[in-house]
Amino acid sequence: MEQRKRVVIVGGGYAGVKALQTLAASNLCDIILIDQHPYHYLQTEAYELIANECSMTRVTIDLVALSLSYGEHVTFIKDTVREIDFDNKCASGQNSCHPYDYLLLCTGSRTAFHSTIAGLREHSHGVKTLPSALSFKHQFEQRLYARMESEGGWCGEPFNVVIGGGGLSGVEIAAEMAYYIRVFHEDNTLTCEDIHIFLIIPHENVLEGMERYLIDKATERLIELGVKIINHSRITLVEEHTLVLNNEKSLCFDFMIFTGGIVASTLTATIESEKNQKSQLIVDEYLRVPTFQGVFAAGDIAELRGVEGDLLPPTAQTAEQSGTLAAQNILAIIENREMRCAKIRIEGMMVALGGNYAAISLFGVFRVSGLLGYWVKRVIMRGYRYLLHRQCIKGMDKLSKTKHRCHTGF
């Protein structure tokens, strides 16, 4: 009998989780999921966490329970893969070495703290990881608390939050924080006229590259919430509480979040294969890394292209689709079937704009904003988490039964 193939998935983000689900359902191979964290971070909900709209448990999925739920052919290992021996087909972590027949790289991306901007990394926050989002949230609330404790509850000195980058993350965070400050004021009767949110964008409009409907709705909402949009501006220098725009104007800030682009995870620096300017791996039409046998890449770590060959932005939906397609092609090889070309499509965009307000465009025909848009987005996002959470419950039930047998002997 032929030995079962072993597939190693590195990374438990959107692409890695979708790949895990696809491979596990087939029961054709043994699967090892490796991630440096024991949870799947729902990064698309980061804006709610920062603005105190949800708890940490609402933006995480337990990868241990999720892996247990699929059976003995799926294993989760908490480790950080540092190096891959492609000749001997082994992924090496800090604590162990993991041989594979097929390798799927899904380690995602990180905030691009551009080295050309002095002080950017030292004096700004990213939100692509849970620790960084929690760190910013804690410091921001501490400062608001200090102001609430001030004499008479009067915000006498300016309090500026700067968000660099007018893409999806920057817009959602700016809107949610502005809304949070409004609610904070209403709930605490704290005069907050001197608390300001600045959104720094290099282009004329926010959400550059998206359809006009979303740009217009986002701009209207940001202005209505009091966000100060500074367009045609690039951050050229960041000091402890001051940044410089276009090498000319300066702006003081108390906190800064930077969302101005991504680069692939640090793992790609150890891989001798063709990459783009964002250090993303160049993959073929089947999502294979051409340089190595049996190696695929999905999600933000790979340069993904659409049906027409157009470069796709790094989003959760492109990560999920690529993770599923890469896993399907691995199964096709195992079963001696023909692989499928990766036809990835962006079916629409959803933009959360503070409180019970969102702007949505789906399938190029369905467009809605406001409260209805919020509920459509909520149903879609909550549905994603709900299905994963239900699967995790199965894993926890299996773990509980195993512990019970160990304690009782039955």
N, C-alpha and C positions, 0 to 999 in steps of 0.2 A: 504494500500500500504506500502510495506516495506521501511523503511527509508534508504536513500543512505548511504553507508559506507564512512567514512572519512579516507583518507590516508595522513599521515604526512611524508614528505621527509625532512630530516635534512642534508643540504649540497647541494650547487649548483655547484659542480665540474662536471667532465666528467660523473661519475656514476649518480649523481643526475639529471643532465639535460636529460640524456637518459631515466631514469626512468620517469621523468616528461612527456616527449614526448609520451612514451608508454601508460602511464595511462590516459593522457589527450585525446589521440586519441580515447580511448574506450568509453568515456563519461559514465562510469559505476559507478563512485565514485567522491566525492569531494576531491580535492587535496590541501594541504597546503605545500608550499615550503618555508623552513626557512633557511636563511643564514645570517651570520654576515656582509656580504658585498652585495651590490645590483648588483653585477656583477659576471659573470662566467669568471674566469681567464684562458686564454689559455696558460697553463704552458709550453706546448710543443714548444711555440714560444718565451720563455723567453730569449733564447740566442740572438735572433734578437733585442729584446728590449734593452738588456744590451749593445750590440754593436752598438746601434743607427741606426739599419737597419729599424726600424719601430717605429711608435708612440704608445703611451699608448692605443689609441682607437683601434688599430689593434689587441690587445691581450685581449680585454674584450668584453663580450656580456651582454647587459642589462637584468638582470633577471626580473625586473619589467615589461618591455615591452614584454618579452618572455612569462611571465605568463598571462598577459592581452590578448595576442593573441589567447589563447585557449578558452576563454569564462569565464562565471561567475563561473564555477565549479572549477576554478584554482585561487589560491590566493598566492601572495608572501608576506612574512613577514620578514622584516629586524630585526633580533634578534640573540642572541647567546644562544644556548641551553646549560644550565649548568648542569641540572639534569633531570632524567627521573623517574617518578613514574610508574613502570611497573605493580604494582598491580591495580592501578586506571587508567592506560593507559593515562598518561598525560606527555607531554614534557614541562618542565619549562625553560623559558628563562629569560633574565634580565628584560624584560618589560611585559611579559605576559605568560599565561599557555595555552598549546595547546592540547586538548584531541584528541585521535585518536582511530580508530578501528584497523588500521594497521600502523606500523611504519617502515620506511626504513632509515637506518643510512648510510649516504654517506659523512661523514665529512672529509674523506681523511687522509692525513698524514702530517708530518712536518719533517724538517731536523733533523737528529739525532746528535745533538751536544753532543757527548759522555761525560758524567760526569767524566770519567777516564782520559780525556785529559784536564789538567788544562789550563784555559785561552782560550779554543776553542770558547766557546759561546761569550765571551767578545770581542774577537779581530778578529772575522771572520764574513762574511756575508753568509746568505742563500739566495736562490732565488726561494723558493717554494711559496712565496706570492708576490703579486704585490708591496706592500710597500717596502719590502726588496730589490726587484729587482730595483725599482726606486731609492732607497737610494744609492745602490752601483753605479748605472749608474751616478747619480749626482756627487758623490764624485770622481769617476774615471775621469769624464770629467773636473771637477774643477782642478784636478792635471795636466791633460794634458794641460789645458788652461794656468796654471801657468808656465809650461815649455815653451809653445809657446811664452809667454811674456818675457821669460828670454833673456838676452843679446845675440844678434846674432842668436836667435832661436836655440841655441846649447844645446842639452841635456847632460850636463856635468856629472851629478851624475846618478848612476844606479837607475832605476825605475823598481821594480819587482812586478809582480802580480802572486800570488800563488793560484792554484786551487787544492784543496784536494779532490781526488776521481776520478778514471778513468772509471766510468760508463758512461752511455749515456749522462747525464746532464753535467758532468765534461768535457767530450770530446767535446761536441758541444759548450760549452761556451769557452773553450780554443781555439778551431779553429776559432770561430767567432771573439773573441777578438784579436787574432793574425792577422787575416785578416783586422780587423778594424784599427789596428795600422799601417799596411802596407799602407792602403788607406789614413790614416791620414798623413803619411809621404809624400806620393805622391801628395796629394792635397795641403799641406802646405809647401812643400820643407823643412820639419823639420828633422834634422838629429836625427834618433831614434835608433841608434845602441845599446844604453844602456837601451832600454826598453825591458824587457824580460817577457815571460810568462812561468811559471813553472807548470807542471802537476805532482802531487805527487800521485803515485799509489802503492798499497801494493803488487800487483802481478807482474808477468813477463810482461804481456801485458795489454793494454787498452781494454775496453769492454770485460772483463773476462766473459766467459760463452757464449758469442755469437759466431756465426759461423766464421770460419777462414777468409772468404772473407772480412767480415766487419772489422775484426781486422787488417788485412793487409792494406786495403785501408785507414782506419783511421790513422794508424801509419805512412804510407807514406805521407799522407796529413799534419799531424801535424808536421812532421820533415821538410817538404817542406816550411811550414809557419814559421818555426823557433821556434816552441814550444819545450821547453826542458823537456823531459820526464824523471822523476826520479823514477825508478821502485824499487820493493822490499823494499819500504820505508813506514813506518807508522809514522804519526805525534804523538809525545808523549808529547809535551809541546808547548804552544803558549803564547808568550808575546806580548807586544804592537806592535813591528815591527820585531820580530824574532820568528822563530819556530825551534823546535828541532826534528830531525828525528831519529828514532830507539834509542833514548836516547843518541845519539852520536853527529851527525853532526848538525850544525845550519845553517839556511838560513834566510837572511834578506828579508823583504818584505814591500811594501808600502800598498798593499791591498791584502786581502785573501778572496776567496770564498770557502765554504766547501760544497761538494756534496756527502760526503762519507756515504750514507745510509739514511734510513728514520725510523721513528716510527709513530705509529698511532696517530691521533689527541688526544688532552687532554681529550676529552669526555669519552674515554674508561676507564680512571682512575676511573670514577664514576660508572662504570657498573660491577656488580659482576657476571661475566661470564668467561668462560675459554678463555685465551689469549695466544699468543705465546711470544717469547722474544722481538718482536717489538711492543708489546702491541696491536697487531691486534686481533680482535675477531675471535674465531674459529666458523665457520658456518658449517651447514650440507650440504648435496648434493643439497638442494633446496635453499641455501643461507639464511636459517633461523638461528637466534641465538637460539640455543636449549633451553636455560634456560627460555626464556620468550615466551608467546603466542602472535602470530601476529607480531613478530619483525623480520625484515630481515636486512642484512648488505651487502653493495656492494662497490666496489672500494678499495682504499688503506686501509680503516679502517678494512677490513676483510682479513683473510688469504685465498687466492684464489688458487685453484688447478686445473690442467689441466685434460684432459680426462683420462690420465694414472695415475692420482693421484700425478703428479709432482707439486712441488711448483712453482707458476708463479711469475715473477717479477712485481713490481708495474709500470704499463704502462697505457697510456691513453686508448689503445685498450682493455686491460683486464678490466679496470674500466667501459668502455662503455658497453661491453658485459655483465658484471655482473649486471650493472644497469638495462639493458633491461630485462635480465632473471629474476631478482628479481621482477620487476614490472609485468612481465607476470605471475609469480606464485601467486602474490597477486590477480590479476584478475581471475586466475583459482579458487582460493578459493571463491571469491565473486560469481562466476558463477557455483560453485559446480562441477568444472572440476578437473581432475587429474593434479597435478603439474608436471613440467618437471625437470629432473636433470640438473644441470648447467654444460653444456659441453663447457668450455671456451678454445679457441685455440688462440695461437699467430700465426697470418697469415704471419707475416714478420716483419722486422725492417727497419727503415729509420734513417740514421745518417746524420745530417747537418754538413758540414765540412768547413765552412767559405766561404762567398761570394756565387758565383753561382756553388757550388760544394756539392754533397751529395753522399753517398753510400747507396744502397738499395738492400734488398733481400726480395722478396715476394713469398709466397706459396712454398718456397723451390726450385723453378725452375727459377724465373726471377731475375737476378742480374745485376745491372748496377751502374756505378759511374760517377763522373764528372758532366758536364753540363746537360746531359740527366737525370741523377739521381736527380739533383736539380729540374728540371722541373716536374718530376714525383712526387716528394715530395711536391712541391709547389701546384700542381693541387689537390692533396689529402687534404692537410691542408687548402688551400684556399676554397676548396669545403665544408669542414666542417663548416668553419666560414660563408661562403656565405649563406648556407641554414638556419643557425640560425639567421643571420642578416635579411634575408627576412621575417622570422617569426616574428622577433621583429618589423619590419615595420608595420605588420598587427596590432600588439598591440598598437603601437603609433597612428595609424589611429583611432582605437577605442577610445583611450584616447582623441584625438583631437575632435572627434564627441561628446563625452560626455561633454567636456568642452564647446563646442559650444552650446549644448542644455542648459547647465546651464546658460550661458551668455544671450542667446536670448529667452529662454523659449520655444523653439521649438525643 
